[in-house]
């Protein structure tokens, strides 16, 4: 038997989470190093998956299939296409930086009213989330996917509710109440979505007789499985609702600003750059493949919701006074672009949406982690508490600016290419939606530049006059992300070569072809 590379890529962080949690309480530093080493080893396995994956080969590669719950047709089936392998690599890439950035976030606090926090638990939970996200990108059995889609809520709940922002260290009761509210809201929203999806998963089994994505999709394609129109639409809505909550799509987004605002900066990155990508990924893998006709039926409504997310998220970001909530609302706007690209039903739109998932993960990680370093120095998330930082911490200000410019999709940085492709793909079918969406770009420039102006420029406020610049560990976190933003902004071909064949297959699933240009190219 060949080595089960996909299983190993998910199992390693799971085993690492158990091992990290088992480290003796007095050995907090050892737990940190163990978690970091496990995350780096997982990245090495993800690179091996990338190396072995052939973009021009079979749609699903490195497949594994084993009987699991035979009486109900549930199998342990794994496989990756170009979209899945790109997001798997993104997850494995970001986790080491998240761990490094959160190196001291779970250290014991010296505040008299706060007790010791389990450092081992913090890093073990991060590895547990990584394992569940990775297997979600690999699962080709619908039931297997559902289990981990829901299970990742548990460690995320404890990361949000149990390890809050250090900026709240001086107000224990209020901070604990805010964290608890954010964690419960996150859990309830996603649980409701998951329960609705569970009903749809059961309905799919009743109709199809099994949970295998590949078998059901093949049966839909060759006509041996013919769903009634209303049945397909209800099942689609059950799946899509759960994914839209996770994504998050307006009006199901309200849990995200609370969760990101109350979590530590590394956990906020884990939420929006890693966990939320499972929702948009699942729209491509499950909604479009399993329910192609219902996907086309729902497209006009979804496009409207997506463009509302773009404008709504950007408008609320403009008016924010809290740095982390600003980034959260900006992410809602960006997820609107991703969902718009998916349901534009064009190859440019879907390629751009997939590339956007990768680029948004990198750019949001860069901006939020630098913001976390800034907040940890000043002890406040309020924009008004900063000013003149670039004069006392120029490297911190410079990396913050690059992260912000990537967020507004400046040409030459990675998100620009993906946003451009999404808009081109949208204009081809929905020009009015495309025109409205472009206003999101203008608003992104506004909230990003205003944020930088108010925090980094102007007179130096006394409270930041002694602020230290980025330290070696922090530079080790930020520098690779900045390099990736520039590299993929100039040369996105390595990612597009991987995802384009998978996008072509997805377009075939929904029986869509790109619209012909109104003006033929000159010969």
N, C-alpha and C positions, 0 to 999 in steps of 0.2 A: 504494500500500500504506500502511496505517496504521502509525504508529510502533510498533516492537516494544518496548513498555514493559517487559514482563516480562523479556525478554532483556537490556535495558539495565540493569535493576535488579540483575541478577546479574553482568553483564559489567563494570560499573563498578568494584566492589571487586576483581574478578579482575585487571583492568588496573591498578588502583591498587596491588595487591600486587606486581605485576611492577615497576612504576615505583618503588615504595618500596624494594624490594630492590636496585634499580639505583643508588640514590643513593650517591655516593662515601662511603667509610668515615668520612672526616673531617667529614661534614655530618650528624651524628646528629640535630641539632635540626631541620634541614630535612626529614629523613625522618619525624620525628614529626608536623610540621605537614602534610606531604603526606598522611599516613595519616588524620589528623583531618579534613582538608578532603574527602578522598574519602568518608569515612564520613558526613559531613554531607550531601554531595551525594547519596549513596545514600539517606539518610533523606528527602531532598526527592523523589527518584523514588518511594520507598515511599508518601509522602503523595499523590503523583499517582495511584498505583494505588488508594489508598483513595478518592480523590475520584471517580475514574472508575468504581469498582465500584458496582453497583446491587444492593443486597441482595434486592430483589424481582424482579430480572431472571433471566436464564438461570443455571443452576447453576454452570457454568464460564464465566468471562468473560476478556476480554483474551487470548483463545486464539491460539496460534501453532502451526503444524504444517508441518513440512518433512521431506522424505525424508532419511534418514540412511544406514542399512544396509538397503537395500531387500530384499536376498536373505533376510534374516532377519526382515523385518517390523518393524524398529526405526525409529522416527521421532523427530524432535526435536519433541515435543509439550509445550506449556506451557498452563496455565490455572489460575485461582484461583477457589475458592469462598470462602464467608464465613469458614470455619475457616482456610484457607490464607492469606487476606489479613490476618487478625488476627495470625497468627504471623509473617508476613513483616514487618508493621509493628513488632511487638515486637522482632524481630531488628535491624532497621535503627535502631530507637530506642536499643537498649542498646549497640551497638558504639561510638558516639562517647563514651559514658560510660566504657566499658571502656578505650578508648584514653587518655582523660584520666586515669583512675585509675591506669593503668600507665605514666604519663609518664616516670617515673624507674626503672622496674623492670628495664630492660635496659641501664641506664647502666653504664659500666665500674666495676668494683669495686676498691677500694683495697687489699683484702686481698692480701698478698704472694703467696700460693699460688694465687690465682685470676687467670686471664688475662682479657683483654678479651672481652666478649661482643658479638655483632653486633646492635646496637640496631636497625638497619634490618630484620634478619631477624625480630625479635620482632613488629614492627608489620605487616610484610608477611604473616606467618603468620596474624595475626588477621584481616586483610582477606581472605585466602584462605579461611579458615573461613567468614567471612560470606558470600562468594560461593557456596560449596558448600551451605550451609544454605538460603540463599534459593532456589536452583534446586531443592532438594529439596522445598520447599514449593510450588513451581510445577509440577513435572514431572507430567504425566499419562500418560507412557509408563513402564511398569514398569521396563524395562531402563535407561532414562535415569535414573530415580530411583535405581536400584541403584548405578549407577556413582558418583554423587555421595554417596550414603549411605555407601559404603565409602571413597571418596577423601578425605573430610573427616578420616578417622583419621590420615592422614599428617601434616598440619600440626599436629593436636592432639598427636600423639606427640612432636613436636619442641618444642612449647610446654611440655608437661609435663616432658619429660626434659632440655631444654636451658636452661630459664629457671625456676629454682626459687625458692622463698621466700627473701627476703633475710634472714629470721630465722635461716637456716642458714649465713650467710656465714662464720662463724668455724670451721666444721668441714667442710672441703671434701670429704674422702674419704667420710665418713659421709653427708653431704648428697647427694653425687653418687650414692652407692649407693642411697639411698632414692628419689631422683628416678628413677633408672634402673629400679628395681623397679616403681614406680608407673606409669611410662610403658609398660613392657613388659606389665604386667598389663592396663592399659587396652587396649593394642593387641591382645593375644592374645584377651581375652574378646570384644571386638567383631569381630575377624577370624573367630573360630569361628562367632559368630552370623551374620556375613555370608556365610561359606561355606555354611552350612546354607540360608540364604535363596537363594543362587545356585542350589542344586539345586532349590529350589522354583520359582524364576523359570524355569528351563529346563523343569521339569515343566509349568508354566502354559502355556508356549509350545507344548509338545507337544499339550496338550489344546485350547488355544484357537486356535493358529495365528498369533497376533500378540501384541504387548505393550501395546496401547492400552487404558488403564484404561476409558475411556468406551465403547469398542466391546465389550469383554468384559463390563462391567457391564450394558450394554444387552442383550447376547445372553443373559446370565443372567436378566435381568428378563422378556424376552419368550419365553423358553423355547427359543430356537434353539441354546443351548449348555447341554447338560445333563451336568454332571459326575457321575461315580459317587460315591456317598457317601464311600467310603473314600479315593478320590482327593482329593476336596475337603478332607477332614479332614487328610490328610498335607500337602497344599499349605498349608493354613491354619497348621498347626503350624510349618512351615518359615519362613513369614513372621513369625508371632507370636514365635517364639524370638528372632529377630534384633532385633525391636522391643523385646522385654522386656529384653534385655541393654542396649540403648541407653537404656531408659526411666529408671532401672533398677528391675526388679521382683525382689523376693525369690524365689528364692535366687540370682539372677544379678547381684546388686548389689555384690559385694564389691570390685570395682575402684574404685567411686566414692569411698569415704573416703580411699583411698590417693592417688588422682589429685587430689582437691581439697585434701588436706592438704599435698601436696608442691608443687603449682602455686602461682604467685603468686595473690593474691586476684582480680585481674581475669581471669586465665585460669580460676580456679575458677568465676567467674560465667559465663564463656563456656561452660564444660562444662555446668553444671546449669541455667542460665537460657536457654541457646540450643540447644546441640547435643543435649542429652537430650530436648528437646521434639520433635525429629524422630521419636523412637520412638513417643511417644504420639499425635502427629499421624498417623503412618503406620498406627496401629491403626484410626483412624477412616476414613482415606482408602482403605486397601488391604484390610485384613482384613475389615471389615464390607461393603464394596462388592463385593469379588471373591468372598468366601466367606461369604455370609450364613447358610446353614444350618450350616456348621461353626462359625461364630461363636456361634450360639445353643447348639450342642452343647457347646462348650467353656466357656460362660459360668459355670456353677457352680464349676468348678475355678479359673477366673481370679478370680472374686469372692473365693474363699477365699485365694488367693495375695495378692490386693490388700489384704485386711484384715490378713493376717499382716504385710505390708510396713508398714502403718500403725502397728500396735502394736510390732512389732520395731524399726523405725527410731526411734520415739519413745522406747522403753525404753533403747536404746543411746545415744541423745542425752542422756538424763538422766545417764548414768554417765560421760560424756566429760570428760577433763581438758584436751583440746585444743580451742580455739575453732573452728578450721576444720573439724575432724572432727565436732564437734557440729552445725554447719550442714549438713554432708554427710549425717549420719544423719537430721536433720530433713527434708532434701529427699527421702530415701528414703520417709519417712512421707508426705510430701505427694504424691509420685508415686503412692503407693498410693491416695490419694483420687482422683486423676485417673483412674487405670485403673478403679477401682471405678465412677466415674461413667460412663465410656464403656460398660462392659459391664453396667450396670444396665438398659440398653435402655429408658430412658425419656427423654423430651425434656428434663425438668428435669435429669436426671443428665448427659446429654451436653452440654447448654448449660453446666451448671456446670463440667464437666470442661474444656471449651474455655476458658471464662472463667478457670478455675483455672490453666491453662497461662500465660495472659497475666499474671494477678495474681501467680502464684508467681515468674515471671521478674522482675517489678518488685520484689517484696518481698525475694527472695533477693539481688538485685543491691544493694539498699539496705543490707541487713544485712551481707553479705559484704564489700562495698567499705569500709564504715565499720570493720569488723573488720580489714580490711587496713591501713587508716590507723593504727589502734590498734597493730597488731603491728609496723608499720614504725617506730613511735616507741620501743617498748619492746624490740624485737628478740626477742620470745618469743611463742609461740602458747599457752603454758600458762595456764590460767585462774588458777591459784594465784599467778602472778607479778604480778597486778594487784590493785587495791583503792583505793577513794577517787578514782577518775578523775573523777567528776562534779564534784569540788571544784576540780580544777585545769584541766579541759577540759570545761566544761558543755555547749557546743554539740556536741562529739563525743559526749558521753554522751547528750544528748537525741536526736540522730539515731539513735544505736545503740538507744535505747529504742523509738523509733517503728518501726524495722526489726524489732525483736524482737516488738513487739506485733502487727505485721502478720503475722509468722510464726505467732503463736498464733491468728490470725484474730479479732482483737478487732473487735466491731461498730463500724462507722464507718470501717474501713479495708478496702481492696479485697478481700483474700482471704476475708473473712467471707462476702460474698455468694456467691462461688463454692462455698465449703465448705458453706454452707447448702443451695444448690441440689443439690449432689451427694448430701448426706444425705437430702434430701426425695425425690429420685429413687430412691435406694437403698431407703429405707423402703417405697416403694410396691410393690416386688417382693420384696425380701429384708429383711424387718424385723429378723431376727436379726443379719445382717451389719451392718445399719445401727446397731443397738444397740452391737455390739462396737466398731464404728468410732468411735463417740462418745467412747470412752475415750482415743482418740488426741488428742482436743481437750484433755482434762484433763492428759495427759502433756506436751502442747505448752506449756501454761501453766506446768507445773513446770520443764521444762528452760530455757525462755526467762527466766522470772523469777529462777531460781537463777543463771543465767549473768549477768544484769544485777546481781544483788545482790553476787555475788562479785567482779565486775570493777569496778563503778562506785561502789558504796556502801562504807560503813565507813571506817576510818582510812586516811589517805593513806600508801601505802607509799613509802619513800624513793626507790625506783627510778622512780616515776612523778611525783614531786613537782615536777619541772621540765618535765613533758610539755606541749608546746604544743597549743593548740586547733586546730580545723580551719582550714586556710589557704584563700585565695580559690579556688584551683583545686579543692580538695577540696569546698568548698561548692558550686561549680558542678556537681560530679558528683552530690552527694547531694540538694541542694534540689529539682531537678525530679522526682526519684524520690519524694520525700516528698509533693510536691504531687499527683503522680499517684495515690499510694496513698490519699490523702484524697479526691481527686476521684472516682475509680472506686469508692471505698467508699460514697460518698454518692449517686453518679449513674452506675451501671454501664450505663445504657441505650445509650450509643453503641456499646459492644462487643456487647451482647446483640442489638441490632437487626441487626448484621452477621452474627452466627453463627447465630441462630435458624433462618432459612430453610435454611441448609446442614444443620443438625441435623435438621430436618424431612425433608429428602431422605434423610439417612442412616437415619433411622428407617424410611422407606419401603423402603430397600434391604433391610433385614432383616425386612420385613413385620411390624413391631411397632407397636402402639398403646399409649398410656399407659393404665394400669389405671384403671378407673372408681373414684371415691372411694366408700368404704363408706357415707358419710353424704352425701346429696344436699344441695346448697346451698339455703337457704331462698329461695323465690320472693317 
